[in-house]
Amino acid sequence: MAAAVRFDRRSRFGTATESVPGPRGPVVGAHGVNEERRCLVIDAHPTIRLGVRGLLADRYEVEEAEDGQGALEMMTSLGDFDVAIVELAPTQNRGQHGLIGIPAIRALRKARPGLGIVAHGRRPERQAANRALDAGASAYVAKSSPTESLAQAVDAAAEAERFVDPAASKRARTITKRQREILQHYADGLSTTTVAKRLGLGTETVRTHTKALLSRLGARDRTHAVAIGLRNSLIE
């Protein structure tokens, strides 16, 4: 029997949520028990939220939020979810919305350690995938990829498995987590000496990491490295 159409509330979580009519069959959980998994779509664009809802509605109970803050409030009100899909907004759009992107992933991971988190990026970039995974995401998939990739990512995250979009470039330049930390500090305007103090490292150690960082990115200097990092979503 088809599930009834359900209309959820607007205002408290900053978004209208509306169930798509159709069957929602139960799934078999890890312990063989019939259960209906719950997915929370966090995206500033209603069209994206509606599309994801339609993709997953036959297997997940889907709710929506415009940003991470609304998602956290919804989790407090409605209980825990199995998976959250988090939009990775472009750097230049920061401040236009609330808690979004990498900060939202970190906040969700801190508040709900067992939550499966799928980072939903604009393009299939390995750097963006690395940043999202470092922040606590379980999976990464690009909005430009086939819908099957998003479905696979959500299912993997629900099972506490890692998934990286196959379309993400294998040849993209990557940097280590430490190099990313140093590059972020440079982007924030800190000197090498201050970066060393912040990270509890020796100044020469930071210089060594910086030299390797410039080489990996093919950058002329720190300023150029920061520009490359911002352009490729390595830092914020």
Phi, psi and omega per residue, in radians:
M1 nan 2.316 -3.088
A2 -1.130 2.539 3.125
A3 -1.233 2.571 3.133
A4 -1.245 2.608 3.066
V5 -1.231 2.338 -3.093
R6 -2.199 2.337 3.126
F7 -1.968 2.115 -3.131
D8 -1.663 3.097 -2.998
R9 -1.361 2.772 3.003
R10 -1.989 2.862 2.959
S11 1.660 -1.068 -2.992
R12 -1.078 -0.608 -3.111
F13 -1.888 0.189 3.023
G14 1.289 0.307 -3.125
T15 -2.734 2.633 3.028
A16 -1.505 2.346 3.100
T17 -2.141 2.305 -3.050
E18 -2.473 2.155 -3.118
S19 -1.261 2.477 3.058
V20 -1.482 2.280 -3.124
P21 -1.147 2.663 3.118
G22 2.377 3.020 -3.081
P23 -1.240 2.497 3.017
R24 -2.196 1.507 -3.091
G25 -1.262 2.575 3.070
P26 -1.194 2.700 3.090
V27 -1.994 2.836 3.126
V28 -1.657 2.114 -3.115
G29 -1.358 -3.088 -3.070
A30 -1.079 -0.441 -3.096
H31 -1.826 0.261 3.087
G32 1.360 0.245 -3.111
V33 -1.722 2.342 3.103
N34 -1.136 2.230 -3.128
E35 -2.680 2.694 3.108
E36 -1.827 1.990 -3.125
R37 -1.299 2.720 -3.081
R38 -2.119 2.317 -3.122
C39 -2.211 2.401 3.113
L40 -2.011 2.097 -3.134
V41 -1.677 2.084 -3.099
I42 -1.975 1.818 -3.088
D43 -2.726 2.469 -3.108
A44 -1.306 -0.250 -3.033
H45 -1.815 2.041 -3.125
P46 -0.995 -0.618 -3.123
T47 -1.140 -0.706 3.102
I48 -1.130 -0.787 -3.132
R49 -1.045 -0.740 -3.131
L50 -1.130 -0.722 3.139
G51 -1.117 -0.741 3.126
V52 -1.170 -0.705 3.102
R53 -1.014 -0.809 3.137
G54 -1.093 -0.635 -3.137
L55 -1.160 -0.652 -2.986
L56 -1.821 -0.136 -2.956
A57 -1.061 -0.412 -3.111
D58 -1.387 -0.221 -3.090
R59 -2.237 -0.216 -3.089
Y60 -2.328 2.595 2.903
E61 -1.455 1.997 -2.972
V62 -1.874 2.285 3.023
E63 -2.141 2.933 -3.058
E64 -2.304 2.628 3.002
A65 -2.592 2.612 -3.121
E66 -1.407 -0.483 -3.127
D67 -2.659 3.097 -3.077
G68 -1.119 -0.608 3.139
Q69 -1.133 -0.778 3.087
G70 -1.087 -0.630 3.121
A71 -1.132 -0.760 3.136
L72 -1.118 -0.698 3.105
E73 -1.128 -0.691 3.141
M74 -1.153 -0.678 3.109
M75 -1.130 -0.641 3.094
T76 -1.154 -0.668 -3.088
S77 -1.398 -0.726 -3.007
L78 -1.827 -0.091 -3.111
G79 1.653 3.113 -3.028
D80 -1.282 2.729 3.068
F81 -2.016 2.813 3.088
D82 -1.452 -0.646 -3.049
V83 -2.468 2.530 2.970
A84 -2.204 2.342 3.063
I85 -1.811 2.065 -3.016
V86 -1.960 2.155 3.085
E87 -1.178 2.318 2.994
L88 -1.689 1.654 -3.081
A89 -1.285 2.611 3.062
P90 -1.008 2.589 -3.111
T91 -0.963 -0.697 -3.067
Q92 -1.189 -0.237 -3.132
N93 -1.636 0.038 3.115
R94 -1.053 2.445 3.113
G95 1.649 -0.333 3.106
Q96 -1.341 -0.421 3.131
H97 -2.218 -2.976 -3.130
G98 -1.471 -2.309 -3.108
L99 -1.311 1.904 -3.049
I100 -2.344 2.982 3.001
G101 1.034 -2.436 -3.099
I102 -1.029 -0.783 3.084
P103 -1.020 -0.636 3.111
A104 -1.154 -0.711 3.107
I105 -1.073 -0.785 -3.141
R106 -1.094 -0.744 -3.130
A107 -1.134 -0.734 3.134
L108 -1.163 -0.730 3.135
R109 -1.105 -0.693 3.133
K110 -1.178 -0.737 -3.082
A111 -1.335 -0.583 -3.088
R112 -2.338 1.418 -3.075
P113 -0.971 -0.536 -3.089
G114 -1.567 0.038 -3.080
L115 -1.287 2.344 2.986
G116 -1.394 2.234 -3.070
I117 -2.125 2.149 3.080
V118 -1.860 2.059 3.069
A119 -1.452 2.232 -3.070
H120 -1.935 1.677 -3.050
G121 -1.631 2.948 -3.128
R122 -1.268 -0.749 -3.061
R123 -2.266 2.785 3.126
P124 -1.367 1.304 -3.098
E125 -1.871 2.247 -3.140
R126 -1.122 -0.637 3.136
Q127 -1.068 -0.765 3.135
A128 -1.113 -0.665 3.100
A129 -1.096 -0.763 -3.139
N130 -1.079 -0.750 3.139
R131 -1.098 -0.755 -3.123
A132 -1.137 -0.760 3.136
L133 -1.152 -0.694 3.092
D134 -1.075 -0.592 -3.111
A135 -1.348 -0.236 3.112
G136 2.152 0.056 3.104
A137 -1.218 2.647 3.078
S138 -1.588 -0.450 -3.049
A139 -2.645 2.805 3.087
Y140 -2.400 2.338 3.063
V141 -2.554 2.530 -3.114
A142 -1.554 2.583 3.111
K143 -1.162 -0.405 -3.137
S144 -1.450 -0.123 -3.113
S145 -1.417 2.852 3.110
P146 -1.036 2.645 -3.120
T147 -1.066 -0.452 3.123
E148 -1.077 -0.583 3.138
S149 -1.156 -0.706 3.116
L150 -1.151 -0.745 3.117
A151 -1.056 -0.729 3.118
Q152 -1.127 -0.712 -3.130
A153 -1.122 -0.743 -3.141
V154 -1.130 -0.779 3.131
D155 -1.100 -0.703 3.126
A156 -1.122 -0.785 -3.135
A157 -1.110 -0.639 3.121
A158 -1.124 -0.465 3.128
E159 -1.697 0.231 -3.132
A160 1.070 0.598 3.095
E161 -1.918 2.726 -3.140
R162 -1.626 2.474 3.128
F163 -2.473 2.292 3.054
V164 -2.151 2.253 -3.128
D165 -0.818 2.130 3.122
P166 -1.030 -0.412 -3.124
A167 -1.347 -0.212 3.125
A168 -1.082 2.313 -3.050
S169 -1.043 2.234 3.076
K170 -1.369 -0.354 -3.059
R171 -1.673 -0.014 -3.106
A172 -1.122 2.515 3.097
R173 -1.125 2.409 3.100
T174 -2.171 2.680 3.080
I175 -2.258 2.786 -3.120
T176 -1.312 2.905 3.134
K177 -1.084 -0.708 3.121
R178 -1.128 -0.741 3.118
Q179 -1.113 -0.631 3.106
R180 -1.147 -0.705 3.099
E181 -1.062 -0.798 -3.137
I182 -1.121 -0.757 -3.140
L183 -1.096 -0.674 3.104
Q184 -1.090 -0.726 3.117
H185 -1.126 -0.676 3.081
Y186 -1.110 -0.691 3.111
A187 -1.107 -0.507 3.114
D188 -1.440 0.034 3.054
G189 1.560 0.241 -3.114
L190 -1.479 2.627 3.095
S191 -1.450 2.934 3.120
T192 -1.034 -0.737 -3.131
T193 -1.102 -0.765 -3.139
T194 -1.172 -0.688 3.097
V195 -1.044 -0.754 3.134
A196 -1.045 -0.747 3.133
K197 -1.162 -0.740 -3.128
R198 -1.062 -0.687 -3.056
L199 -1.649 -0.054 -3.136
G200 1.209 0.582 -3.131
L201 -2.033 2.846 3.034
G202 -1.315 2.664 -3.133
T203 -1.051 -0.713 3.139
E204 -1.151 -0.597 3.100
T205 -1.124 -0.731 3.104
V206 -1.122 -0.694 3.117
R207 -1.111 -0.668 3.110
T208 -1.128 -0.771 3.084
H209 -1.089 -0.683 -3.124
T210 -1.137 -0.725 3.128
K211 -1.074 -0.764 3.112
A212 -1.159 -0.632 3.120
L213 -1.101 -0.822 3.134
L214 -1.061 -0.686 -3.139
S215 -1.140 -0.761 -3.124
R216 -1.116 -0.665 -3.089
L217 -1.541 -0.190 -3.067
G218 1.178 0.603 -3.071
A219 -1.643 2.583 3.133
R220 -1.305 -0.695 -3.091
D221 -2.730 -3.037 -3.085
R222 -1.108 -0.700 3.141
T223 -1.072 -0.761 3.116
H224 -1.131 -0.686 3.132
A225 -1.099 -0.724 3.112
V226 -1.091 -0.740 3.132
A227 -1.082 -0.746 3.113
I228 -1.128 -0.736 -3.135
G229 -1.072 -0.755 3.120
L230 -1.171 -0.735 -3.110
R231 -1.122 -0.589 -3.085
N232 -1.772 0.244 3.079
S233 1.050 0.542 3.054
L234 -1.382 -0.495 -3.136
I235 -2.418 3.033 -3.129
E236 -1.859 nan nan
